[in-house]
Amino acid sequence: MYVCVCNAVTERQIRKAMDEGVRTLRELRQTLGVTAECGRCARCAHDCLRTGAEQARPAGLSLSPAGMLPTYSFALEAT
């Protein structure tokens, strides 16, 4: 599925970037151009990162006391 239509970035490309070490929305923007144009893809791209991080962590390991990943402000990451 396309995540960023402006730059034709797919979920598969985001997963590959994560396999190569990308962990943040800022790094996705630098490597793939996600959110660089209109920014409407930021939420979906962030969800892809979250899902990938949850799948990559060992079973039973919590990433924070609440068991949630940190969230990033759209305004800060999209600028």
BAFINU-593729 format. One record per atom (N, C-alpha, C): residue number from 1; residue in one letter; atom name; y, z, x. Coordinates in Angstrom, 2 decimals. Layout:
# BAFINU-593729
<site seq="NUM" type="A" atom="CA" y="Y" z="Z" x="X"/>
...
END
This chain:
# BAFINU-593729
<site seq="1" type="M" atom="N" y="-1.17" z="0.00" x="0.85"/>
<site seq="1" type="M" atom="CA" y="0.00" z="0.00" x="0.00"/>
<site seq="1" type="M" atom="C" y="1.24" z="0.00" x="0.89"/>
<site seq="2" type="Y" atom="N" y="2.26" z="-0.73" x="0.45"/>
<site seq="2" type="Y" atom="CA" y="3.52" z="-0.72" x="1.18"/>
<site seq="2" type="Y" atom="C" y="4.24" z="0.58" x="0.91"/>
<site seq="3" type="V" atom="N" y="4.72" z="1.21" x="1.97"/>
<site seq="3" type="V" atom="CA" y="5.51" z="2.43" x="1.86"/>
<site seq="3" type="V" atom="C" y="6.99" z="2.06" x="1.97"/>
<site seq="4" type="C" atom="N" y="7.32" z="1.25" x="2.97"/>
<site seq="4" type="C" atom="CA" y="8.70" z="0.81" x="3.20"/>
<site seq="4" type="C" atom="C" y="8.75" z="-0.70" x="2.96"/>
<site seq="5" type="V" atom="N" y="9.31" z="-1.10" x="1.84"/>
<site seq="5" type="V" atom="CA" y="9.39" z="-2.51" x="1.51"/>
<site seq="5" type="V" atom="C" y="10.42" z="-3.22" x="2.39"/>
<site seq="6" type="C" atom="N" y="11.52" z="-2.55" x="2.71"/>
<site seq="6" type="C" atom="CA" y="12.57" z="-3.17" x="3.53"/>
<site seq="6" type="C" atom="C" y="12.03" z="-3.64" x="4.88"/>
<site seq="7" type="N" atom="N" y="11.12" z="-2.86" x="5.47"/>
<site seq="7" type="N" atom="CA" y="10.59" z="-3.20" x="6.80"/>
<site seq="7" type="N" atom="C" y="9.10" z="-3.54" x="6.77"/>
<site seq="8" type="A" atom="N" y="8.54" z="-3.72" x="5.57"/>
<site seq="8" type="A" atom="CA" y="7.14" z="-4.10" x="5.38"/>
<site seq="8" type="A" atom="C" y="6.18" z="-3.18" x="6.13"/>
<site seq="9" type="V" atom="N" y="6.36" z="-1.87" x="5.95"/>
<site seq="9" type="V" atom="CA" y="5.50" z="-0.88" x="6.60"/>
<site seq="9" type="V" atom="C" y="4.49" z="-0.36" x="5.59"/>
<site seq="10" type="T" atom="N" y="3.23" z="-0.35" x="5.98"/>
<site seq="10" type="T" atom="CA" y="2.16" z="0.07" x="5.09"/>
<site seq="10" type="T" atom="C" y="1.64" z="1.45" x="5.47"/>
<site seq="11" type="E" atom="N" y="0.86" z="2.04" x="4.55"/>
<site seq="11" type="E" atom="CA" y="0.20" z="3.32" x="4.84"/>
<site seq="11" type="E" atom="C" y="-0.69" z="3.20" x="6.07"/>
<site seq="12" type="R" atom="N" y="-1.37" z="2.10" x="6.20"/>
<site seq="12" type="R" atom="CA" y="-2.27" z="1.88" x="7.33"/>
<site seq="12" type="R" atom="C" y="-1.49" z="1.94" x="8.65"/>
<site seq="13" type="Q" atom="N" y="-0.30" z="1.34" x="8.67"/>
<site seq="13" type="Q" atom="CA" y="0.52" z="1.38" x="9.89"/>
<site seq="13" type="Q" atom="C" y="0.98" z="2.81" x="10.19"/>
<site seq="14" type="I" atom="N" y="1.29" z="3.56" x="9.15"/>
<site seq="14" type="I" atom="CA" y="1.70" z="4.96" x="9.35"/>
<site seq="14" type="I" atom="C" y="0.53" z="5.76" x="9.89"/>
<site seq="15" type="R" atom="N" y="-0.66" z="5.57" x="9.35"/>
<site seq="15" type="R" atom="CA" y="-1.84" z="6.28" x="9.87"/>
<site seq="15" type="R" atom="C" y="-2.10" z="5.94" x="11.33"/>
<site seq="16" type="K" atom="N" y="-1.95" z="4.67" x="11.67"/>
<site seq="16" type="K" atom="CA" y="-2.14" z="4.24" x="13.06"/>
<site seq="16" type="K" atom="C" y="-1.10" z="4.91" x="13.97"/>
<site seq="17" type="A" atom="N" y="0.15" z="4.95" x="13.51"/>
<site seq="17" type="A" atom="CA" y="1.21" z="5.60" x="14.29"/>
<site seq="17" type="A" atom="C" y="0.90" z="7.08" x="14.49"/>
<site seq="18" type="M" atom="N" y="0.36" z="7.73" x="13.45"/>
<site seq="18" type="M" atom="CA" y="-0.01" z="9.14" x="13.57"/>
<site seq="18" type="M" atom="C" y="-1.15" z="9.31" x="14.57"/>
<site seq="19" type="D" atom="N" y="-2.08" z="8.39" x="14.59"/>
<site seq="19" type="D" atom="CA" y="-3.17" z="8.43" x="15.57"/>
<site seq="19" type="D" atom="C" y="-2.62" z="8.31" x="16.99"/>
<site seq="20" type="E" atom="N" y="-1.48" z="7.65" x="17.12"/>
<site seq="20" type="E" atom="CA" y="-0.84" z="7.46" x="18.43"/>
<site seq="20" type="E" atom="C" y="0.16" z="8.56" x="18.75"/>
<site seq="21" type="G" atom="N" y="0.26" z="9.59" x="17.88"/>
<site seq="21" type="G" atom="CA" y="1.09" z="10.74" x="18.20"/>
<site seq="21" type="G" atom="C" y="2.33" z="10.97" x="17.36"/>
<site seq="22" type="V" atom="N" y="2.66" z="10.06" x="16.46"/>
<site seq="22" type="V" atom="CA" y="3.84" z="10.24" x="15.60"/>
<site seq="22" type="V" atom="C" y="3.58" z="11.39" x="14.64"/>
<site seq="23" type="R" atom="N" y="4.54" z="12.32" x="14.52"/>
<site seq="23" type="R" atom="CA" y="4.36" z="13.48" x="13.67"/>
<site seq="23" type="R" atom="C" y="5.52" z="13.73" x="12.70"/>
<site seq="24" type="T" atom="N" y="6.66" z="13.09" x="12.91"/>
<site seq="24" type="T" atom="CA" y="7.83" z="13.37" x="12.07"/>
<site seq="24" type="T" atom="C" y="8.38" z="12.08" x="11.46"/>
<site seq="25" type="L" atom="N" y="9.18" z="12.25" x="10.44"/>
<site seq="25" type="L" atom="CA" y="9.84" z="11.12" x="9.80"/>
<site seq="25" type="L" atom="C" y="10.78" z="10.42" x="10.79"/>
<site seq="26" type="R" atom="N" y="11.43" z="11.20" x="11.61"/>
<site seq="26" type="R" atom="CA" y="12.33" z="10.62" x="12.63"/>
<site seq="26" type="R" atom="C" y="11.53" z="9.72" x="13.58"/>
<site seq="27" type="E" atom="N" y="10.35" z="10.18" x="14.01"/>
<site seq="27" type="E" atom="CA" y="9.53" z="9.37" x="14.90"/>
<site seq="27" type="E" atom="C" y="9.03" z="8.11" x="14.19"/>
<site seq="28" type="L" atom="N" y="8.74" z="8.21" x="12.90"/>
<site seq="28" type="L" atom="CA" y="8.34" z="7.02" x="12.14"/>
<site seq="28" type="L" atom="C" y="9.47" z="6.01" x="12.09"/>
<site seq="29" type="R" atom="N" y="10.68" z="6.51" x="11.89"/>
<site seq="29" type="R" atom="CA" y="11.84" z="5.61" x="11.86"/>
<site seq="29" type="R" atom="C" y="12.01" z="4.92" x="13.21"/>
<site seq="30" type="Q" atom="N" y="11.84" z="5.66" x="14.29"/>
<site seq="30" type="Q" atom="CA" y="12.01" z="5.08" x="15.62"/>
<site seq="30" type="Q" atom="C" y="10.93" z="4.06" x="15.96"/>
<site seq="31" type="T" atom="N" y="9.70" z="4.30" x="15.51"/>
<site seq="31" type="T" atom="CA" y="8.61" z="3.41" x="15.87"/>
<site seq="31" type="T" atom="C" y="8.39" z="2.28" x="14.89"/>
<site seq="32" type="L" atom="N" y="8.55" z="2.55" x="13.58"/>
<site seq="32" type="L" atom="CA" y="8.23" z="1.53" x="12.57"/>
<site seq="32" type="L" atom="C" y="9.42" z="1.08" x="11.74"/>
<site seq="33" type="G" atom="N" y="10.53" z="1.79" x="11.82"/>
<site seq="33" type="G" atom="CA" y="11.70" z="1.42" x="11.03"/>
<site seq="33" type="G" atom="C" y="11.72" z="2.01" x="9.63"/>
<site seq="34" type="V" atom="N" y="10.79" z="2.91" x="9.34"/>
<site seq="34" type="V" atom="CA" y="10.74" z="3.55" x="8.02"/>
<site seq="34" type="V" atom="C" y="12.04" z="4.32" x="7.78"/>
<site seq="35" type="T" atom="N" y="12.62" z="4.19" x="6.62"/>
<site seq="35" type="T" atom="CA" y="13.87" z="4.83" x="6.15"/>
<site seq="35" type="T" atom="C" y="15.11" z="4.30" x="6.85"/>
<site seq="36" type="A" atom="N" y="15.00" z="3.31" x="7.71"/>
<site seq="36" type="A" atom="CA" y="16.17" z="2.82" x="8.45"/>
<site seq="36" type="A" atom="C" y="17.12" z="2.00" x="7.57"/>
<site seq="37" type="E" atom="N" y="16.63" z="1.42" x="6.50"/>
<site seq="37" type="E" atom="CA" y="17.48" z="0.61" x="5.64"/>
<site seq="37" type="E" atom="C" y="17.99" z="1.42" x="4.44"/>
<site seq="38" type="C" atom="N" y="17.33" z="1.32" x="3.30"/>
<site seq="38" type="C" atom="CA" y="17.82" z="1.96" x="2.08"/>
<site seq="38" type="C" atom="C" y="17.40" z="3.43" x="1.96"/>
<site seq="39" type="G" atom="N" y="16.30" z="3.84" x="2.61"/>
<site seq="39" type="G" atom="CA" y="15.87" z="5.23" x="2.58"/>
<site seq="39" type="G" atom="C" y="15.03" z="5.63" x="1.38"/>
<site seq="40" type="R" atom="N" y="14.76" z="4.72" x="0.48"/>
<site seq="40" type="R" atom="CA" y="13.99" z="5.06" x="-0.72"/>
<site seq="40" type="R" atom="C" y="12.54" z="5.40" x="-0.41"/>
<site seq="41" type="C" atom="N" y="12.06" z="5.03" x="0.76"/>
<site seq="41" type="C" atom="CA" y="10.67" z="5.26" x="1.13"/>
<site seq="41" type="C" atom="C" y="10.45" z="6.63" x="1.78"/>
<site seq="42" type="A" atom="N" y="11.51" z="7.38" x="2.00"/>
<site seq="42" type="A" atom="CA" y="11.41" z="8.63" x="2.76"/>
<site seq="42" type="A" atom="C" y="10.40" z="9.61" x="2.16"/>
<site seq="43" type="R" atom="N" y="10.44" z="9.79" x="0.87"/>
<site seq="43" type="R" atom="CA" y="9.52" z="10.74" x="0.24"/>
<site seq="43" type="R" atom="C" y="8.06" z="10.30" x="0.40"/>
<site seq="44" type="C" atom="N" y="7.80" z="9.03" x="0.15"/>
<site seq="44" type="C" atom="CA" y="6.43" z="8.52" x="0.28"/>
<site seq="44" type="C" atom="C" y="5.97" z="8.59" x="1.74"/>
<site seq="45" type="A" atom="N" y="6.83" z="8.23" x="2.67"/>
<site seq="45" type="A" atom="CA" y="6.48" z="8.29" x="4.09"/>
<site seq="45" type="A" atom="C" y="6.20" z="9.73" x="4.50"/>
<site seq="46" type="H" atom="N" y="7.01" z="10.66" x="4.02"/>
<site seq="46" type="H" atom="CA" y="6.80" z="12.07" x="4.34"/>
<site seq="46" type="H" atom="C" y="5.48" z="12.56" x="3.75"/>
<site seq="47" type="D" atom="N" y="5.16" z="12.12" x="2.54"/>
<site seq="47" type="D" atom="CA" y="3.87" z="12.47" x="1.93"/>
<site seq="47" type="D" atom="C" y="2.70" z="11.93" x="2.76"/>
<site seq="48" type="C" atom="N" y="2.84" z="10.72" x="3.29"/>
<site seq="48" type="C" atom="CA" y="1.80" z="10.16" x="4.16"/>
<site seq="48" type="C" atom="C" y="1.62" z="11.02" x="5.40"/>
<site seq="49" type="L" atom="N" y="2.72" z="11.47" x="5.98"/>
<site seq="49" type="L" atom="CA" y="2.64" z="12.35" x="7.15"/>
<site seq="49" type="L" atom="C" y="1.96" z="13.66" x="6.80"/>
<site seq="50" type="R" atom="N" y="2.33" z="14.24" x="5.67"/>
<site seq="50" type="R" atom="CA" y="1.74" z="15.51" x="5.24"/>
<site seq="50" type="R" atom="C" y="0.24" z="15.36" x="5.01"/>
<site seq="51" type="T" atom="N" y="-0.15" z="14.31" x="4.32"/>
<site seq="51" type="T" atom="CA" y="-1.56" z="14.08" x="4.04"/>
<site seq="51" type="T" atom="C" y="-2.34" z="13.88" x="5.33"/>
<site seq="52" type="G" atom="N" y="-1.79" z="13.11" x="6.24"/>
<site seq="52" type="G" atom="CA" y="-2.45" z="12.88" x="7.52"/>
<site seq="52" type="G" atom="C" y="-2.59" z="14.14" x="8.33"/>
<site seq="53" type="A" atom="N" y="-1.58" z="14.99" x="8.31"/>
<site seq="53" type="A" atom="CA" y="-1.63" z="16.25" x="9.06"/>
<site seq="53" type="A" atom="C" y="-2.66" z="17.19" x="8.44"/>
<site seq="54" type="E" atom="N" y="-2.74" z="17.22" x="7.12"/>
<site seq="54" type="E" atom="CA" y="-3.72" z="18.08" x="6.45"/>
<site seq="54" type="E" atom="C" y="-5.14" z="17.61" x="6.76"/>
<site seq="55" type="Q" atom="N" y="-5.36" z="16.33" x="6.83"/>
<site seq="55" type="Q" atom="CA" y="-6.68" z="15.80" x="7.12"/>
<site seq="55" type="Q" atom="C" y="-7.07" z="16.01" x="8.58"/>
<site seq="56" type="A" atom="N" y="-6.08" z="16.07" x="9.46"/>
<site seq="56" type="A" atom="CA" y="-6.35" z="16.19" x="10.89"/>
<site seq="56" type="A" atom="C" y="-6.58" z="17.62" x="11.36"/>
<site seq="57" type="R" atom="N" y="-6.12" z="18.60" x="10.60"/>
<site seq="57" type="R" atom="CA" y="-6.26" z="19.99" x="11.06"/>
<site seq="57" type="R" atom="C" y="-7.68" z="20.50" x="10.83"/>
<site seq="58" type="P" atom="N" y="-8.12" z="21.41" x="11.68"/>
<site seq="58" type="P" atom="CA" y="-9.45" z="21.99" x="11.51"/>
<site seq="58" type="P" atom="C" y="-9.56" z="22.76" x="10.20"/>
<site seq="59" type="A" atom="N" y="-10.75" z="22.80" x="9.63"/>
<site seq="59" type="A" atom="CA" y="-10.98" z="23.51" x="8.37"/>
<site seq="59" type="A" atom="C" y="-10.62" z="24.98" x="8.53"/>
<site seq="60" type="G" atom="N" y="-9.95" z="25.52" x="7.55"/>
<site seq="60" type="G" atom="CA" y="-9.60" z="26.94" x="7.55"/>
<site seq="60" type="G" atom="C" y="-8.33" z="27.28" x="8.30"/>
<site seq="61" type="L" atom="N" y="-7.71" z="26.31" x="8.98"/>
<site seq="61" type="L" atom="CA" y="-6.48" z="26.58" x="9.72"/>
<site seq="61" type="L" atom="C" y="-5.29" z="26.35" x="8.81"/>
<site seq="62" type="S" atom="N" y="-4.48" z="27.37" x="8.66"/>
<site seq="62" type="S" atom="CA" y="-3.29" z="27.27" x="7.85"/>
<site seq="62" type="S" atom="C" y="-2.11" z="26.92" x="8.75"/>
<site seq="63" type="L" atom="N" y="-1.26" z="26.00" x="8.30"/>
<site seq="63" type="L" atom="CA" y="-0.13" z="25.58" x="9.12"/>
<site seq="63" type="L" atom="C" y="1.07" z="26.49" x="9.02"/>
<site seq="64" type="S" atom="N" y="1.11" z="27.32" x="8.01"/>
<site seq="64" type="S" atom="CA" y="2.19" z="28.29" x="7.85"/>
<site seq="64" type="S" atom="C" y="1.66" z="29.42" x="6.99"/>
<site seq="65" type="P" atom="N" y="2.39" z="30.52" x="6.91"/>
<site seq="65" type="P" atom="CA" y="1.90" z="31.62" x="6.08"/>
<site seq="65" type="P" atom="C" y="1.61" z="31.21" x="4.64"/>
<site seq="66" type="A" atom="N" y="2.36" z="30.28" x="4.11"/>
<site seq="66" type="A" atom="CA" y="2.14" z="29.85" x="2.73"/>
<site seq="66" type="A" atom="C" y="1.11" z="28.73" x="2.65"/>
<site seq="67" type="G" atom="N" y="0.62" z="28.26" x="3.81"/>
<site seq="67" type="G" atom="CA" y="-0.36" z="27.18" x="3.83"/>
<site seq="67" type="G" atom="C" y="0.24" z="25.82" x="3.58"/>
<site seq="68" type="M" atom="N" y="1.55" z="25.70" x="3.80"/>
<site seq="68" type="M" atom="CA" y="2.22" z="24.44" x="3.54"/>
<site seq="68" type="M" atom="C" y="2.87" z="23.94" x="4.82"/>
<site seq="69" type="L" atom="N" y="3.03" z="22.63" x="4.89"/>
<site seq="69" type="L" atom="CA" y="3.75" z="22.03" x="6.01"/>
<site seq="69" type="L" atom="C" y="5.24" z="22.24" x="5.82"/>
<site seq="70" type="P" atom="N" y="5.99" z="22.29" x="6.90"/>
<site seq="70" type="P" atom="CA" y="7.44" z="22.39" x="6.74"/>
<site seq="70" type="P" atom="C" y="7.97" z="21.12" x="6.10"/>
<site seq="71" type="T" atom="N" y="9.02" z="21.24" x="5.33"/>
<site seq="71" type="T" atom="CA" y="9.61" z="20.07" x="4.71"/>
<site seq="71" type="T" atom="C" y="10.87" z="19.69" x="5.46"/>
<site seq="72" type="Y" atom="N" y="11.26" z="18.45" x="5.34"/>
<site seq="72" type="Y" atom="CA" y="12.44" z="17.95" x="6.03"/>
<site seq="72" type="Y" atom="C" y="13.43" z="17.44" x="5.00"/>
<site seq="73" type="S" atom="N" y="14.67" z="17.73" x="5.22"/>
<site seq="73" type="S" atom="CA" y="15.70" z="17.28" x="4.31"/>
<site seq="73" type="S" atom="C" y="15.86" z="15.77" x="4.42"/>
<site seq="74" type="F" atom="N" y="15.85" z="15.10" x="3.30"/>
<site seq="74" type="F" atom="CA" y="16.03" z="13.65" x="3.26"/>
<site seq="74" type="F" atom="C" y="17.35" z="13.28" x="3.91"/>
<site seq="75" type="A" atom="N" y="18.40" z="14.02" x="3.63"/>
<site seq="75" type="A" atom="CA" y="19.72" z="13.69" x="4.15"/>
<site seq="75" type="A" atom="C" y="19.74" z="13.76" x="5.68"/>
<site seq="76" type="L" atom="N" y="19.05" z="14.72" x="6.25"/>
<site seq="76" type="L" atom="CA" y="19.05" z="14.86" x="7.71"/>
<site seq="76" type="L" atom="C" y="18.18" z="13.80" x="8.37"/>
<site seq="77" type="E" atom="N" y="17.05" z="13.47" x="7.78"/>
<site seq="77" type="E" atom="CA" y="16.13" z="12.54" x="8.40"/>
<site seq="77" type="E" atom="C" y="16.53" z="11.07" x="8.18"/>
<site seq="78" type="A" atom="N" y="17.25" z="10.81" x="7.13"/>
<site seq="78" type="A" atom="CA" y="17.57" z="9.42" x="6.82"/>
<site seq="78" type="A" atom="C" y="18.83" z="8.93" x="7.51"/>
<site seq="79" type="T" atom="N" y="19.56" z="9.81" x="8.16"/>
<site seq="79" type="T" atom="CA" y="20.81" z="9.39" x="8.79"/>
<site seq="79" type="T" atom="C" y="20.62" z="9.09" x="10.23"/>
END
